[in-house]
Structures are given as C-alpha cells and as structure tokens.
C-alpha cells in the first residue's frame, strides 16, 4: 500500500528515520524539494556513503515499486529502455506463413505491438503502477558514456520515450527519479540542470555512531565508538579508497560475530580487509600505523569523557 508524500522537511526527515536512514538537514531539504516539485534528485559522492540506500528507503517507506537501472560502460537503449522480442516475432512470422490467415500489413502491426515489446527499467518506470509512481533509481550514471546521457535528456525533461515503431510513450504520473554518481567522471551540465543536486558526504562521528546503533544494534557501545573513531582517522589519510559508511557497518557486524568487545591491534590487522579494499592501503595501515591510530582513538575518547 502506497503512502502519501511528505508535506514538509520535518515529515521527510521522519520518513527517512522510519527506514533507519540517518539524513542530515541539507540532504532532507533536497529530498523534500525533489519530491514536492517532481524533479529528479542527483546524488553525488564517494562510493559507500549511502546514495543508493536513499532510493531503497523511499521505496520501502512510501510503498512504491523500486525500479533500478544499474549503469555500466556501453549501456544502450536496448538494455535501459526497450527491445523487441525477436525470437517471438520470428515464431509469429512462421505461424502466420503456415496458417496464411494474416496479410502482411496485419502481421507488421501485430509484430510491433505491446506483446512483443520487452520493457527495460526506464520504460517500466513510465508505466502506470497500482501503488503509484515508482522509484526509478539510475545508479552510478558516471559509468555510462555521453551518448546515453544525451538520451536521458528526453526522459528527465518530459518523462517520455519514443519507440519508432509505436510512437511516444509518456508517463501519466512522473516516477520519482534518483540518480547517483561516484564522480569517476563529470556528468554533463544538461543532465544536472534538470535535477536537484546534493553532494552526499561522509557523516560526522556523531551521525555515523547513530547509524551504527540502527544498522548494527548488537555491537557493544564501546566497540561502536572505537570503530567510528578509527574509521574517521582513516578518512584523514591519503588512501587509495577511503572506507565508506557501508564498510563501517560491515566492520561492526564482523567484529560482533568475532565476539569482540573492543578494538585491539591484532583484531584490526586481522580484519582490515573488511574496511580497506586495496592491498596497498592494507599494507600501509597494518602493524605500527594501526596501533598508532588506535591509541589516538582511545586518547580522544578519554578526553571526551
């Protein structure tokens, strides 16, 4: 069952909290305005900071269908929007030839009808849904190329696509569009102009600790505080890939499964692969650097108490 859209920033914040998403004020403002004014929301930020999760939470809390288009290099219209079911069309042609009941004009009309159309995510998102307009998640748009961006302009401007054999298909009610980018390359300004924009940054320590309490409630309080402190120390270093919130949550789950009540140098060295994904980063942190960072975390916690 679909729920009504939030009518204020406070209601939007409450909605996200229902889905255990800890959003800051600026993100909540951007999300509320995008929902209220029917504009796509363009979310940019490092991998693992929670951009994709926003679409999932909206789908869950609003009771709307989530349609996800995972972008990749070489993504084209046939994979993103539609393609014709050529195998079924060939069967239809053979059956028509065998029966000799259908003339060529009727056959052509029949072949390019809805029953032979394979609807990909974008076309699915333009269809009318029983529970209301769906959430269309265009994930990691920066992985595609410029020709696909150019195609998206029609979708984002008018919420319609053109199928040459059928004509223009337009959404009766526009879907809620969430676009994410890890900023591996710049997205064209023409796309951004059609969206509300928000940079999703790493959370501060207080907010990240709140996230852990929601996402890893079984982790001991002291362990959670040390995890957040250690992760924040890592983010101040010049690493190849800084750990995101997803890695923080994974580490808390992993250490809980290992029955750890607090961090120690050996535990950190044994589990660095949970939060760091490149061997060069792991080698840099293992050993004395891990011990040094842990001591800094403990000192900071003593000062705070």
N, C-alpha and C positions, 0 to 999 in steps of 0.2 A: 504494500500500500504506500503510495507516494504521500509525502508531507508537503505542507505549504512552504514557500520560500521565506527565508528570514527577512523581517521588515526593518531591521536596524543592525548596526555594528555589534551591539550587545547580544542580539539574538544569533548573529553569525558566530560570535565567539563561543556562545553556549552550544551551538550546533557542533562546532569542531571539538569541543570538550566532550560531548556525548560520544564522539568517535575516538576518544583518547588521543586527540591531536592537540599538542600544546603550541598554539599560534601566538605570535606577538601582535601588538596593536596594528602595526603598519600592514602586515600580511592580512589581518582580518579586515581592515579597511578596503584593501584592494579586492579581496574576495567578495565582500558585500557589494561594492560598486559594480563589479563584473556581473554578479547575479542579478542585481536590481536593474541594470541598464541593458542586460542582454548582450554583453560584449565578451569576446574570448579573453581569457586570462593567460598571459605569457609569463611563465615562471622560469627564471634563470638562476643558476647557482651550481656549486660543486656537486659531484655525484655523492649520493647518500645523505643529503640534508633534508629529505622529506618532501620533495616536489611531487613525485608520483603518488605518494600517500594521500595528498590533499584530494585528488580525484577519487580515490578509493573511499575516503571518509565521506565525501559528498554523496557518492552513490549509496553508501550504507545508511547514512542518516536521513537523506531525502527520499529513500526508497525508489531510486531511479536506476535504470539499467546502465551499467558501465560498459562502454564500447572502447576498446583500446587499440590504437594503431601504433605498433612498435616500429619506429623508423630505423632504417639501415641504408647503407650506401647502395644506390641503384634502385631504390624503391620507385615504382612507377604506378601509373593509373590502374593497371590490371590487378595489382596487388593491394592498392589502397582504396579503390573506388568500386570497380566492377570489372567483370569479364564475361564473355559468353561461354556457355557450356557447349563447347564444340562437339564433344562426344555424343551428347544427347541430340544435338542438331543433326549430326550425321545419321543417327538411328532414325530420326523423324523423316529425313530425306529418303532413306532406304524403304521405310514403311510406306511412304507416300507413293514411291515409284512402284512398289509391289501391288498396292491397292488400286492405284490410278484413280483415286477418288478426289484428289485435290489438285486444282490448277496451280500454275507457277506463282501467280500473284497471291493467292491464298496461302500457299506454302511459305513464301517470303514473309508475309505478315505474321504467320504463326511462328516461324523460326526466331523472329526478333520480338517476341513477346516476353512478358514478365516471367513465365515459367522456365525460360531458358537463360535467364539473367542471374549470374552469381553475384550476389551483393557483398562487397567487401566493407570494412569498417565505416568509411565515410558515407557511403550510400545507406548503410544500415542506420546511421545516426540521423539521417534526414527523414527516415520513415516515421510515421505516427506510432507512438507507443501507448499502450493502455494505461501505464502508470505515469505518463507524462514524458516530456522531452528527456532523452537520455543524457548521460555524461559522456562526451567524446573526449577521450584522452589521446592527444597526439604526442607521444612520448619520445624524447630525445630527437627533436627536429634537426638539431645540428649534425646528425649523422647522415642526413639526406643531402641532395645537391640542389643547385639553384633552379633547374627546370621544375622540380617538384614544388619548390616554394612558389614559383610563378603560378602553378596550377592551383595551389591553395588559396590564392587571392580571391577567386570567384566564390569558393566555399565560405571563406571568412567574411566576405563583403555582403553576399546576398543569401548565404546558406542554401545554395543550389549547385547542381552539377548538370552538365549537358552530356547526354548519351546520344551520339549522332543518329543511331537507328530509331530512337524513341522520341527524343526531344529533351527539353529541360525538366529536371525533377527538382522541385523546390519544397523545402520543409514547411509544413503548416505552422509548426512552432519550432523556433530555432533550438538546437541542442545546447547544453551547457558545455562550452569548449574550454579545456585546459591544455595548454601547450607547454612542454618542458624542454629545456636545453641545458646541457652541461658546459656550454660555451667553448667547445673544442674549435668552433669557428663562429664568425659573426653571422647572424641571421639578417636578411635584407630588411631595410627600414620599412618597406611597403607592407611586410607582414606585421611588424611591431606597431605600425600606425593603426592597424585595425584591432589592436588588443590593448587591454590594460596591462601594464608591466610591473613586475615585482622581482627584486633580487632576493632569493632565499639564502640567507647567510647561516653560518654555524651558530647554534644557540649559545647564549652565555651559560656560565656554570649553573646558575640557579634554575634556569629553564631546562637545561639538559638533565639535571637531577630530578626535576619534576617529571620529565619524560621517562626516565628510568623507573620511577615509582609506579608509573602507569603500565609500562611495557615489560618490566622485569620486577614485578612486585615481590618475588621470593628472594631477591638479593638482599643480604644484610645491609643495614643503613650505612655502617662504616665502610663496607666494601664499595657500595654505590658512590659514596663521596670520594673515595680514593680513585675509583675508575674515572669519574668525571674530571677530577683534578689532573690525573695522569694524561688523559686524552687532551685536555686543554694545553698541557705542557708540550705535547707532541705537535699540536697545531701551531705552535710558535716557532717550530724548527723548519728548516728548509728541506723538507722531504719530497720525494717524487710524487707521492699520493698521500695527502693528509686523511686521517680517518674521519668518516662522517658519523652522523647520528646512528645510522644503521650498524656500523661497526661497534659503536658504544653499546648498543643493545645486545648485539651478538656476544660481545665480551662478557657482559653481565650474566647472560644466560649460561655461557660456557663455564665461567668461574663458579656459578651456583651449582652446576652439575658436578663440578670437582670438589664441592663442599668447602670452598674457601670462604673464610670469614673476613679476611683482609689480604691486601696485596703484599707480596714479598718478592725479592729479586728473582728467585728460581721460578716462581709461578709466572712472572712477567715474561722471562726468557722462553719458557715452555709454550706460552700461548700468544706470542707476538703475531703469529700468522693469522690470528682472528681479527686483528685490527690493522695490520700492515700487509699490503698485497704485493709488495716488490721486495725481492731478496736484498737489494742494495739498502733499502730502508731498514730491513730487519737486522742486517749486519751492523749498520750504524748504531742502532739502539741497544742491541744485545750487550750484556755484560755491564761494564762500568757506567755507561750512559744511562741504562735503565735504572741502576742503583742510585745514581745522582738525581735523576728526575723523581724517583720515589721519595728520596729524602726531602726534596723541595716540597713535594706534595704534603708530606707529614708535617713539615715546618709550617706551611701555610695553614693547615688545619688546626695546629696548636695555637697559632696566632689568632685565628678566627674564633676559637673557643675561649 
